[in-house]
């Protein structure tokens, strides 16, 4: 029917609000960790090897460091996914690049765990 109501099918990912919230939450976690490091540096008047080693001897500090890294990696994933959705138009190219990004980010998470809990 010409001139009548148009039924439109909304397509696309529509991650908007969830991405916005994820970026804010991960940014807050990263900011809090950065402030923690800054306060430790200020409290100790610098950061030497003994202080650094003592910080990472604490399980709580290792967990907070891992939480920081997971937040950083998730923050990176959301940003890279959105960039790829906007600029990598062929679906096959976008999927291939997203797989590469996921593999790299998972490898970084594994490497972080190995550094934090893998021993000397």
N, C-alpha and C positions, 0 to 999 in steps of 0.2 A: 504494500500500500504506500503510495507516494505521499509524502507530507505527514505521515502518521508517526507514532512513537517509534523510536529506534531502540531495539534491544542490543546492548553491547555486551560482549563477553570480555570480561577483564582478564587479561593474561599477564604473565610475569611472576616474579618471585614475591613481590610485596613484603620484603623483609624490613621495611622502614623503621617502624617503632621498636621492634626487637633489636635491630642493629644499633639504633641510636642508644638504647638502654645498655646493651652489651659494651659498646664503646665507652660509655660513661662509667659503668661499674669497673671495667678493667682499668680505666685511667685512674680511678680513685685508688684501687689496690696498688697500682704502680707508684702513685704519688705518695701514699702512706709508707711504702717500703723505702722510697727515696728519702723521705723525711727521717725514717728510722736510721738509715745509714748516715745521713747528715748529722743527726743528734749524737750518734755514737762517735763520729769523727770529732765533733765539737767537745763532747764530754771527755774524750781521751786526749784532746789536743793534737790530733793527727791519727794516722792509722799506720802502725808498724806491723811487722810480720807476727809478732806475739799476740797482738790484739786481734788481728785477722784470724789467726789460728784458733784463738779462744772463742771468737764469735761462732765459727763454723763447727766447733766442738759441741755446741748446744743443738739439741734436736729441734727445739722451737725455732731457732734461727734458720736451720736447714729447711724446715717446713715453710717458713715465711719466704725464704729465698725461692723455693720451688713454686709456691703460690704466685710470687712475683713473675716468675718465668712463664708459668701457665697463662697468667693474665696477659703477659706480653705476646705470647704466641697466639692466643685467641683474638687479641686486639689486631694482630697482624693478619690473621685469617679473615676476619670480617672486612678489613680494609682491602685486602687483595681480592677477595671474592667480589666485592662491589666494583672494584676497578675492572676486573675481568668481565663481569656482567655488562659493564658500560662500554668497554672498548674492544673486547675480543668477540667480534660478531659471529664468525662461523662457530656453530655449536661444537663441532668436533675439536677445534682449536681451543675453545674455552674450557671444555672438559679436560683435555690433555694438560693444559696449564694449571687447572685447579688440582688435578691429581699430583702434578709435580710439586705444587705449593704444599699440599697436605703431606706428602711424603717428606719434604724438607722440614716442615714444622714438627711432625712426629719424631723425626730423627733428632731434632734439637731438643725435644722434650726428653727423649731417651738419654741423650748426651748429658743433659742437665742432671738427671737422676744418677747417672754414672759418676759424674763429678761430685755430687753431693753425698752419695752413699756408697760409692764403689770402692772406697779404701784408698790407700796411698798410691 
